[in-house]
Amino acid sequence: MNRDILSPVRHGLIMAVAALIFGALWAGFLATQHEILHTGFESQQLVVEQSEQVLHNHDHNDSMHTTEQHSHSGNLANDAMQRLLRGHIHFMGLGVLVTALLLITTFTSLNDCWKKALGWSFGIGAVAYPPAWILMGLRTVTLGPEAAEASVMWLFMPAVGLLLLSMSILLAVLMIEWLGWQNKSWLSILFKDCPNVG
């Protein structure tokens, strides 16, 4: 394979491989620190439950202080651990997926400007989405599942948006090539030469 073919997307591939490395390291951390993390979450849950009980006892007539937290598994500590685990799963999954999609991108007839842009959007999405799960997991007990989820939307939404936009563009390009439309003048912005791209 010509080494230059990877130049427009190399930065994206670096981020994808970094996601795989982070995922492996995070898995190792979870495996070795599982009991410490779970015990810590259980301690947080006990503090939260005690605080809510105190509020309920003093303000039992005030509905604003009844903050019952719904747990998907029946235990907030378990929910938190599951979300931390999903951080690992998404690091590994997106690392592999983005690597494959960027390699496909290199073999399209897109110009290098668009390939470079996809390298950034795919790569940033791969390294930004999984940490949102980790951050959400760390906040699950103290904030509650729903509030913890809401607290990371600022990271979730742009990352998901980048990934979906990138995949949509790549799908459109593959369809255009399949239909033989890449030489259409109104699509030239995607396929004409783009100078000075390293």
Backbone as CSV, one residue per row, in Angstrom:
resi,resn,N_x,N_y,N_z,CA_x,CA_y,CA_z,C_x,C_y,C_z
1,MET,0.856,-1.203,0.000,0.000,0.000,0.000,0.885,1.243,0.000
2,ASN,0.530,2.172,-0.847,1.238,3.439,-0.894,1.060,4.162,0.436
3,ARG,2.154,4.486,1.110,2.076,5.096,2.433,1.384,6.453,2.382
4,ASP,1.468,7.155,1.224,0.868,8.480,1.125,-0.652,8.431,1.161
5,ILE,-1.234,7.274,0.862,-2.696,7.184,0.836,-3.292,7.442,2.216
6,LEU,-2.507,7.210,3.257,-2.996,7.418,4.615,-2.808,8.852,5.111
7,SER,-2.046,9.641,4.380,-1.713,10.989,4.862,-2.922,11.842,5.240
8,PRO,-3.975,11.883,4.420,-5.105,12.762,4.779,-5.856,12.336,6.039
9,VAL,-5.784,11.056,6.396,-6.561,10.570,7.544,-5.676,10.065,8.680
10,ARG,-4.375,10.282,8.561,-3.469,9.717,9.579,-3.794,10.230,10.978
11,HIS,-4.141,11.519,11.082,-4.481,12.073,12.402,-5.703,11.380,12.988
12,GLY,-6.677,11.037,12.149,-7.850,10.314,12.619,-7.503,8.909,13.064
13,LEU,-6.606,8.253,12.305,-6.180,6.907,12.685,-5.416,6.929,14.003
14,ILE,-4.623,7.976,14.216,-3.904,8.104,15.489,-4.896,8.198,16.644
15,MET,-5.945,9.003,16.460,-6.948,9.131,17.526,-7.710,7.824,17.734
16,ALA,-7.974,7.092,16.648,-8.673,5.817,16.768,-7.823,4.797,17.528
17,VAL,-6.534,4.749,17.207,-5.641,3.833,17.926,-5.492,4.277,19.380
18,ALA,-5.469,5.597,19.607,-5.413,6.103,20.983,-6.648,5.656,21.759
19,ALA,-7.823,5.659,21.101,-9.047,5.188,21.754,-8.905,3.730,22.160
20,LEU,-8.302,2.917,21.302,-8.084,1.508,21.636,-7.144,1.366,22.841
21,ILE,-6.108,2.184,22.863,-5.159,2.133,23.977,-5.837,2.567,25.274
22,PHE,-6.584,3.679,25.213,-7.310,4.138,26.394,-8.293,3.074,26.878
23,GLY,-8.964,2.423,25.932,-9.915,1.386,26.290,-9.255,0.221,27.002
24,ALA,-8.089,-0.189,26.507,-7.368,-1.292,27.144,-6.879,-0.889,28.531
25,LEU,-6.363,0.333,28.644,-5.892,0.803,29.943,-7.044,0.930,30.937
26,TRP,-8.186,1.419,30.452,-9.343,1.574,31.333,-9.858,0.211,31.794
27,ALA,-9.809,-0.772,30.899,-10.222,-2.127,31.280,-9.310,-2.667,32.379
28,GLY,-8.017,-2.427,32.234,-7.079,-2.871,33.263,-7.328,-2.179,34.593
29,PHE,-7.625,-0.881,34.522,-7.919,-0.139,35.752,-9.167,-0.679,36.431
30,LEU,-10.220,-0.923,35.653,-11.457,-1.447,36.222,-11.250,-2.824,36.832
31,ALA,-10.443,-3.640,36.164,-10.213,-4.997,36.658,-9.461,-4.993,37.987
32,THR,-8.496,-4.099,38.118,-7.669,-4.084,39.329,-8.267,-3.249,40.461
33,GLN,-9.146,-2.320,40.113,-9.713,-1.420,41.126,-11.216,-1.623,41.312
34,HIS,-11.739,-2.729,40.813,-13.181,-2.947,40.845,-13.752,-2.851,42.259
35,GLU,-13.164,-3.560,43.183,-13.697,-3.580,44.552,-13.615,-2.213,45.213
36,ILE,-12.495,-1.520,44.985,-12.331,-0.187,45.567,-13.391,0.769,45.010
37,LEU,-13.588,0.728,43.679,-14.582,1.602,43.060,-15.987,1.281,43.546
38,HIS,-16.327,-0.005,43.563,-17.675,-0.395,43.963,-17.945,-0.039,45.421
39,THR,-16.953,-0.263,46.269,-17.105,0.094,47.680,-17.275,1.599,47.841
40,GLY,-16.522,2.360,47.055,-16.641,3.816,47.107,-18.017,4.288,46.680
41,PHE,-18.564,3.676,45.618,-19.904,4.039,45.169,-20.956,3.658,46.207
42,GLU,-20.780,2.522,46.845,-21.729,2.113,47.889,-21.690,3.084,49.066
43,SER,-20.496,3.557,49.398,-20.381,4.545,50.476,-21.077,5.841,50.093
44,GLN,-20.891,6.268,48.846,-21.576,7.467,48.363,-23.082,7.278,48.413
45,GLN,-23.541,6.091,48.009,-24.971,5.823,48.013,-25.537,5.889,49.426
46,LEU,-24.803,5.378,50.384,-25.256,5.408,51.779,-25.378,6.845,52.270
47,VAL,-24.386,7.677,51.929,-24.419,9.089,52.324,-25.617,9.787,51.684
48,VAL,-25.842,9.517,50.381,-26.965,10.139,49.678,-28.289,9.717,50.304
49,GLU,-28.433,8.434,50.593,-29.680,7.940,51.186,-29.915,8.531,52.571
50,GLN,-28.836,8.656,53.337,-28.972,9.257,54.671,-29.363,10.726,54.570
51,SER,-28.759,11.427,53.632,-29.089,12.847,53.447,-30.532,13.018,53.022
52,GLU,-30.997,12.159,52.113,-32.378,12.249,51.658,-33.351,11.914,52.790
53,GLN,-32.967,10.967,53.638,-33.829,10.609,54.759,-33.955,11.770,55.740
54,VAL,-32.827,12.447,55.983,-32.856,13.609,56.872,-33.761,14.693,56.292
55,LEU,-33.613,14.957,54.984,-34.460,15.967,54.344,-35.927,15.563,54.409
56,HIS,-36.182,14.282,54.187,-37.563,13.806,54.213,-38.179,13.949,55.605
57,ASN,-37.383,13.653,56.628,-37.878,13.749,58.002,-38.181,15.188,58.410
58,HIS,-37.349,16.121,57.923,-37.534,17.525,58.305,-38.523,18.250,57.403
59,ASP,-38.665,17.769,56.178,-39.499,18.486,55.211,-40.457,17.523,54.523
60,HIS,-41.082,16.644,55.292,-41.928,15.623,54.691,-43.141,16.202,53.973
61,ASN,-43.470,17.439,54.251,-44.599,18.065,53.565,-44.174,18.865,52.343
62,ASP,-42.881,18.945,52.111,-42.363,19.746,50.985,-41.960,18.799,49.861
63,SER,-42.735,18.773,48.792,-42.472,17.839,47.697,-41.166,18.128,46.984
64,MET,-40.643,19.336,47.129,-39.388,19.674,46.457,-38.226,18.894,47.036
65,HIS,-38.369,18.364,48.225,-37.263,17.662,48.852,-37.379,16.147,48.732
66,THR,-38.381,15.654,48.034,-38.510,14.214,47.853,-37.875,13.844,46.522
67,THR,-36.592,13.513,46.548,-35.814,13.266,45.348,-35.490,11.781,45.230
68,GLU,-36.526,10.967,45.056,-36.319,9.531,44.891,-35.556,9.271,43.603
69,GLN,-34.475,8.496,43.691,-33.637,8.240,42.540,-33.929,6.846,41.990
70,HIS,-34.217,6.792,40.697,-34.526,5.526,40.052,-33.237,4.859,39.586
71,SER,-33.073,3.589,39.940,-31.916,2.819,39.516,-32.359,1.762,38.522
72,HIS,-31.630,1.644,37.414,-31.977,0.665,36.391,-31.760,-0.760,36.892
73,SER,-30.729,-0.962,37.677,-30.397,-2.306,38.152,-30.926,-2.576,39.553
74,GLY,-31.490,-1.560,40.185,-31.924,-1.696,41.565,-30.884,-1.241,42.555
75,ASN,-29.716,-0.848,42.051,-28.622,-0.417,42.920,-27.806,0.633,42.191
76,LEU,-27.725,1.837,42.753,-27.008,2.924,42.082,-25.528,2.628,41.915
77,ALA,-24.929,1.940,42.877,-23.513,1.585,42.757,-23.289,0.673,41.557
78,ASN,-24.204,-0.269,41.350,-24.102,-1.154,40.189,-24.292,-0.383,38.889
79,ASP,-25.235,0.564,38.905,-25.434,1.410,37.719,-24.156,2.171,37.375
80,ALA,-23.516,2.717,38.394,-22.285,3.476,38.174,-21.201,2.593,37.570
81,MET,-21.051,1.380,38.093,-20.038,0.465,37.565,-20.345,0.078,36.120
82,GLN,-21.624,-0.130,35.811,-22.004,-0.471,34.440,-21.646,0.660,33.471
83,ARG,-21.835,1.888,33.909,-21.503,3.018,33.038,-19.997,3.159,32.852
84,LEU,-19.241,2.877,33.890,-17.784,2.882,33.739,-17.352,1.806,32.757
85,LEU,-17.975,0.637,32.830,-17.650,-0.449,31.907,-17.987,-0.074,30.471
86,ARG,-19.090,0.642,30.297,-19.463,1.067,28.944,-18.442,2.021,28.352
87,GLY,-17.754,2.768,29.204,-16.668,3.609,28.703,-15.619,2.759,28.013
88,HIS,-15.237,1.650,28.633,-14.271,0.720,28.023,-14.812,0.145,26.719
89,ILE,-16.068,-0.318,26.752,-16.660,-0.943,25.564,-16.703,0.029,24.396
90,HIS,-17.077,1.280,24.661,-17.160,2.261,23.588,-15.784,2.697,23.097
91,PHE,-14.806,2.783,23.979,-13.440,3.070,23.521,-12.994,2.019,22.520
92,MET,-13.176,0.734,22.872,-12.712,-0.342,22.008,-13.537,-0.403,20.726
93,GLY,-14.854,-0.335,20.867,-15.715,-0.441,19.703,-15.516,0.686,18.707
94,LEU,-15.459,1.917,19.210,-15.282,3.053,18.310,-13.877,3.094,17.734
95,GLY,-12.897,2.649,18.502,-11.540,2.595,17.966,-11.467,1.705,16.739
96,VAL,-12.078,0.518,16.833,-12.090,-0.410,15.697,-12.944,0.139,14.555
97,LEU,-14.146,0.632,14.891,-15.058,1.131,13.864,-14.459,2.296,13.091
98,VAL,-13.905,3.268,13.817,-13.359,4.450,13.155,-12.127,4.094,12.317
99,THR,-11.316,3.179,12.813,-10.175,2.725,12.004,-10.654,2.153,10.680
100,ALA,-11.655,1.286,10.737,-12.176,0.670,9.516,-12.780,1.707,8.577
101,LEU,-13.569,2.634,9.125,-14.229,3.630,8.282,-13.234,4.604,7.657
102,LEU,-12.185,4.927,8.392,-11.173,5.820,7.815,-10.364,5.109,6.726
103,LEU,-10.125,3.826,6.905,-9.446,3.080,5.838,-10.323,3.018,4.591
104,ILE,-11.629,2.852,4.778,-12.546,2.906,3.635,-12.496,4.282,2.998
105,THR,-12.450,5.314,3.820,-12.396,6.699,3.314,-11.203,6.913,2.398
106,THR,-10.068,6.311,2.752,-8.855,6.524,1.942,-9.018,5.997,0.520
107,PHE,-9.881,5.007,0.335,-10.040,4.400,-0.996,-11.185,5.006,-1.794
108,THR,-11.845,6.011,-1.233,-12.868,6.714,-2.008,-12.184,7.758,-2.890
109,SER,-12.973,8.331,-3.797,-12.429,9.374,-4.669,-12.649,10.770,-4.115
110,LEU,-13.019,10.863,-2.830,-13.090,12.166,-2.167,-11.767,12.892,-2.300
111,ASN,-11.828,14.219,-2.368,-10.562,14.946,-2.384,-9.952,14.936,-0.987
112,ASP,-8.687,15.252,-0.903,-7.961,15.138,0.362,-8.464,16.091,1.437
113,CYS,-9.043,17.226,1.018,-9.597,18.151,2.012,-10.705,17.481,2.814
114,TRP,-11.610,16.808,2.107,-12.719,16.135,2.775,-12.227,14.926,3.567
115,LYS,-11.253,14.220,3.025,-10.693,13.088,3.782,-10.065,13.568,5.088
116,LYS,-9.371,14.687,5.009,-8.755,15.242,6.211,-9.821,15.662,7.220
117,ALA,-10.898,16.301,6.733,-11.988,16.703,7.620,-12.635,15.482,8.285
118,LEU,-12.841,14.415,7.523,-13.404,13.194,8.092,-12.448,12.559,9.096
119,GLY,-11.154,12.700,8.838,-10.178,12.207,9.813,-10.358,12.883,11.163
120,TRP,-10.572,14.199,11.133,-10.792,14.934,12.386,-12.124,14.574,13.030
121,SER,-13.191,14.558,12.231,-14.514,14.339,12.820,-14.677,12.914,13.347
122,PHE,-14.198,11.929,12.593,-14.247,10.548,13.086,-13.360,10.391,14.325
123,GLY,-12.146,10.927,14.250,-11.205,10.754,15.350,-11.650,11.416,16.637
124,ILE,-12.124,12.659,16.538,-12.590,13.355,17.738,-13.790,12.637,18.340
125,GLY,-14.692,12.179,17.474,-15.842,11.431,17.972,-15.434,10.184,18.733
126,ALA,-14.419,9.492,18.224,-13.970,8.244,18.856,-13.348,8.467,20.223
127,VAL,-12.654,9.585,20.403,-12.002,9.816,21.693,-12.852,10.650,22.658
128,ALA,-13.919,11.296,22.150,-14.744,12.141,23.021,-15.964,11.418,23.583
129,TYR,-16.524,10.477,22.828,-17.752,9.820,23.274,-17.550,8.900,24.486
130,PRO,-16.549,8.021,24.498,-16.413,7.107,25.646,-16.178,7.801,26.992
131,PRO,-15.361,8.870,27.067,-15.183,9.519,28.371,-16.480,10.063,28.956
132,ALA,-17.459,10.370,28.098,-18.742,10.843,28.608,-19.401,9.757,29.457
133,TRP,-19.260,8.491,29.042,-19.798,7.386,29.833,-19.077,7.272,31.174
134,ILE,-17.765,7.458,31.144,-16.981,7.359,32.373,-17.357,8.473,33.339
135,LEU,-17.437,9.693,32.812,-17.821,10.829,33.651,-19.232,10.641,34.206
136,MET,-20.131,10.134,33.369,-21.491,9.878,33.837,-21.482,8.829,34.944
137,GLY,-20.677,7.786,34.782,-20.601,6.761,35.817,-20.105,7.305,37.144
138,LEU,-19.116,8.152,37.084,-18.568,8.727,38.316,-19.569,9.633,39.029
139,ARG,-20.538,10.170,38.296,-21.522,11.085,38.877,-22.863,10.414,39.191
140,THR,-23.011,9.144,38.816,-24.314,8.485,38.898,-24.870,8.435,40.314
141,VAL,-24.044,8.085,41.284,-24.544,7.931,42.650,-24.867,9.281,43.273
142,THR,-23.964,10.227,43.117,-24.146,11.513,43.790,-25.244,12.357,43.161
143,LEU,-25.385,12.291,41.825,-26.392,13.113,41.145,-27.675,12.353,40.852
144,GLY,-27.582,11.031,40.793,-28.700,10.222,40.329,-28.521,9.927,38.848
145,PRO,-29.065,8.812,38.352,-28.835,8.401,36.962,-29.230,9.438,35.921
146,GLU,-30.420,10.005,36.073,-30.895,10.952,35.067,-30.096,12.251,35.079
147,ALA,-29.833,12.776,36.275,-29.072,14.023,36.372,-27.633,13.826,35.907
148,ALA,-27.063,12.658,36.195,-25.701,12.368,35.740,-25.643,12.330,34.220
149,GLU,-26.676,11.727,33.630,-26.743,11.693,32.165,-26.864,13.102,31.595
150,ALA,-27.732,13.894,32.182,-27.924,15.262,31.697,-26.657,16.097,31.839
151,SER,-25.850,15.786,32.856,-24.661,16.592,33.127,-23.553,16.402,32.097
152,VAL,-23.634,15.352,31.278,-22.576,15.114,30.281,-23.077,15.289,28.854
153,MET,-24.288,15.828,28.701,-24.820,16.033,27.353,-23.943,16.972,26.531
154,TRP,-23.249,17.906,27.214,-22.367,18.836,26.510,-21.239,18.089,25.786
155,LEU,-20.897,16.890,26.264,-19.864,16.083,25.623,-20.474,15.011,24.724
156,PHE,-21.562,14.396,25.204,-22.238,13.360,24.428,-22.682,13.867,23.060
157,MET,-23.436,14.960,23.070,-24.096,15.393,21.846,-23.131,15.789,20.731
158,PRO,-22.099,16.597,21.005,-21.154,16.906,19.919,-20.430,15.666,19.398
159,ALA,-20.065,14.743,20.308,-19.360,13.534,19.884,-20.244,12.670,19.000
160,VAL,-21.485,12.454,19.432,-22.424,11.672,18.632,-22.705,12.374,17.308
161,GLY,-22.847,13.693,17.366,-23.094,14.457,16.149,-21.966,14.307,15.140
162,LEU,-20.717,14.383,15.619,-19.575,14.220,14.724,-19.546,12.840,14.084
163,LEU,-19.808,11.813,14.900,-19.781,10.451,14.375,-20.896,10.222,13.358
164,LEU,-22.105,10.666,13.684,-23.220,10.475,12.755,-23.029,11.269,11.469
165,LEU,-22.541,12.502,11.599,-22.297,13.317,10.416,-21.227,12.684,9.535
166,SER,-20.163,12.197,10.160,-19.071,11.574,9.404,-19.548,10.330,8.671
167,MET,-20.312,9.488,9.374,-20.807,8.268,8.733,-21.789,8.584,7.620
168,SER,-22.590,9.629,7.821,-23.551,10.018,6.787,-22.836,10.512,5.533
169,ILE,-21.784,11.309,5.717,-21.013,11.804,4.573,-20.359,10.645,3.843
170,LEU,-19.764,9.714,4.592,-19.109,8.574,3.957,-20.127,7.718,3.204
171,LEU,-21.296,7.494,3.806,-22.338,6.736,3.120,-22.757,7.443,1.837
172,ALA,-22.928,8.763,1.897,-23.316,9.528,0.711,-22.266,9.405,-0.381
173,VAL,-20.991,9.478,0.008,-19.910,9.362,-0.975,-19.921,7.990,-1.632
174,LEU,-20.090,6.947,-0.824,-20.132,5.596,-1.382,-21.313,5.428,-2.333
175,MET,-22.450,6.029,-1.990,-23.615,5.963,-2.873,-23.364,6.726,-4.163
176,ILE,-22.751,7.908,-4.044,-22.445,8.713,-5.234,-21.516,7.948,-6.160
177,GLU,-20.503,7.305,-5.591,-19.564,6.537,-6.414,-20.246,5.327,-7.047
178,TRP,-21.128,4.694,-6.283,-21.858,3.539,-6.798,-22.736,3.922,-7.995
179,LEU,-23.334,5.123,-7.894,-24.186,5.621,-8.974,-23.385,6.264,-10.102
180,GLY,-22.082,6.460,-9.885,-21.229,7.055,-10.910,-21.422,8.552,-11.060
181,TRP,-21.813,9.214,-9.983,-22.098,10.648,-10.056,-20.914,11.527,-9.656
182,GLN,-19.758,10.931,-9.361,-18.659,11.741,-8.844,-18.130,12.763,-9.853
183,ASN,-18.478,12.614,-11.120,-18.022,13.572,-12.133,-19.053,14.666,-12.415
184,LYS,-20.164,14.620,-11.687,-21.179,15.665,-11.854,-20.609,17.001,-11.371
185,SER,-20.874,18.046,-12.133,-20.295,19.352,-11.802,-20.770,19.855,-10.438
186,TRP,-22.026,19.554,-10.074,-22.560,20.054,-8.815,-22.012,19.298,-7.607
187,LEU,-21.248,18.233,-7.865,-20.593,17.495,-6.781,-19.077,17.677,-6.794
188,SER,-18.617,18.594,-7.648,-17.172,18.738,-7.818,-16.467,19.186,-6.543
189,ILE,-17.199,19.874,-5.652,-16.578,20.332,-4.405,-16.079,19.161,-3.559
190,LEU,-16.700,18.000,-3.736,-16.295,16.822,-2.976,-15.123,16.080,-3.609
191,PHE,-15.026,16.151,-4.956,-14.119,15.249,-5.647,-12.987,15.916,-6.420
192,LYS,-13.076,17.229,-6.661,-11.990,17.866,-7.401,-10.759,17.969,-6.520
193,ASP,-9.611,18.127,-7.156,-8.351,18.148,-6.416,-8.316,19.252,-5.367
194,CYS,-7.677,18.919,-4.253,-7.529,19.882,-3.154,-6.036,20.026,-2.874
195,PRO,-5.413,21.103,-3.245,-3.970,21.248,-3.078,-3.553,21.494,-1.643
196,ASN,-2.280,21.254,-1.389,-1.639,21.595,-0.112,-2.265,20.907,1.091
197,VAL,-2.628,19.648,0.961,-3.117,18.875,2.094,-2.073,17.834,2.433
198,GLY,-1.607,17.892,3.719,-0.578,16.949,4.141,-1.132,15.856,4.982
